[in-house]
Amino acid sequence: MQVPFLDLKIQYKSIKNEIDPAIQNILDNTAFVLGKAVSDFEAAFAKEHGVKHCIGVSSGTDGNHLALWALGIQPGDEIIIPADTFIATAWGATLCGAKPVFVDCESDSYNIDPKKVEVAITKKTKAIVAVHLYGQSADLDPLREIAKKHKIYLVEDCAQAHFAEYKSKRVGGLSDMASFSFYPGKNLGAYGEGGAVTTNDDEVAKKVKMIRDHGAIQKYNHEMLGHNYRMEGIQGAVLGVKLKHLDKWTEGRRRAAKKYNDLLKDLPFIKLPKEMNYAKHVYHLFVIQVNVGGSKQRDDLVKYLNDNGISTGLHYPIPLHLQPCFKDLGYNKGDFPVAEKLAECGLSLPMFPELSDEQIVYVCDSIKKFFIA
Ligand SMILES: Cc1ncc(COP(=O)(O)O)c(C=O)c1O
């Protein structure tokens, strides 16, 4: 049996009758950049997340940059970022000229460890970026308290966490501002690049809109510095269609996760993802940790699964503090043991809403055979 890591074709086929006319409508109206499809999507996405403003942008990376730019982050500022995340979280800081300051993650949730945040705060710290990694919310209450105490911003990177919940509320409106990615493989994916910034703050939302479009609200009147971070019309149309299916797809991911958990729970060689009591996990990724034999055993398992037709992923093989591009920041191996262990022993199993029970059984049987045979 073949089990892909992700299957975008199945999903497209299931909604082709809605997607094709929505794209055709953009072509007929030549509404290629922003336009009604984008603003309709923005309104629907904001409503779904219980947040006042959603501004559609060109990618999640651009959303990270825009969020910090609109908050006034400048060269010399420091931004606290988890050591285990995709590099784009850190680009938000570096593109503003600020310095990323890394903090280890928790061994259960894999999210930034609030207990370790405060020691990383200096006079230069201006914001904490909490990533809801793999689809599970970070523990926002203690982070919010720390941010309030030090008068700094709390920003959410929700690239992997559409419809994820913290204490029964959807992420994305639970901090000063948030960014989302609609990269095709995300829980809500465009058919190209796309992202969004969300906030409840009217002033900040206005700034984000201006920066997204060359610092102007009125064409050719550039009130502030800006860039071109606009969302394309076709992406707005695709996302508008797909948003209506997201609840069902989220439940599909949660069903797949439950099946994995049920089938693998007694296997002592691996650690399963833990859904924290404050979170509703949306399983963008289903990441296990190989408990024995370190990275060699993990890599052997990857090969074994691959030889048996099962594709897997590593998220992420090098934590941010050990990335060559951040060499000058002076971090060393051993600085963030939880993130480093995850990099060495973590393994992402196939995960998408349409993953069949049969495929999951095959993946789990293969893992058992690897360890037991
Ligand atoms: C945590 C995180 N932040 C930001 C991004 C960047 O999003 P994009 O690929 O849309 O630029 C990603 C994408 O993988 C991500 O996983």
The ligand as an SDF file (V2000), in Angstrom:
LIG
                    3D

 16 16  0  0  0  0  0  0  0  0999 V2000
    4.9670   28.1470   11.8890 C   0  0  0  0  0  0  0  0  0  0  0  0
    5.0230   28.7610   10.5290 C   0  0  0  0  0  0  0  0  0  0  0  0
    5.1250   30.0850   10.4100 N   0  0  0  0  0  0  0  0  0  0  0  0
    5.1530   30.6830    9.2100 C   0  0  0  0  0  0  0  0  0  0  0  0
    5.0840   29.9560    8.0350 C   0  0  0  0  0  0  0  0  0  0  0  0
    5.2050   30.6550    6.7380 C   0  0  0  0  0  0  0  0  0  0  0  0
    4.1030   30.5460    5.9170 O   0  0  0  0  0  0  0  0  0  0  0  0
    4.2200   30.6900    4.3320 P   0  0  0  0  0  0  0  0  0  0  0  0
    4.8040   29.4410    3.7980 O   0  0  0  0  0  0  0  0  0  0  0  0
    2.8040   30.9120    3.9040 O   0  0  0  0  0  0  0  0  0  0  0  0
    5.0630   31.8690    4.0450 O   0  0  0  0  0  0  0  0  0  0  0  0
    4.9500   28.5640    8.1100 C   0  0  0  0  0  0  0  0  0  0  0  0
    4.8780   27.7650    6.8790 C   0  0  0  0  0  0  0  0  0  0  0  0
    5.2150   26.6180    6.8290 O   0  0  0  0  0  0  0  0  0  0  0  0
    4.9280   27.9490    9.3860 C   0  0  0  0  0  0  0  0  0  0  0  0
    4.8060   26.6300    9.5190 O   0  0  0  0  0  0  0  0  0  0  0  0
  1  2  1  0
  2  3  1  0
  2 15  2  0
  3  4  2  0
  4  5  1  0
  5  6  1  0
  5 12  2  0
  6  7  1  0
  7  8  1  0
  8  9  2  0
  8 10  1  0
  8 11  1  0
 12 13  1  0
 12 15  1  0
 13 14  2  0
 15 16  1  0
M  END
$$$$
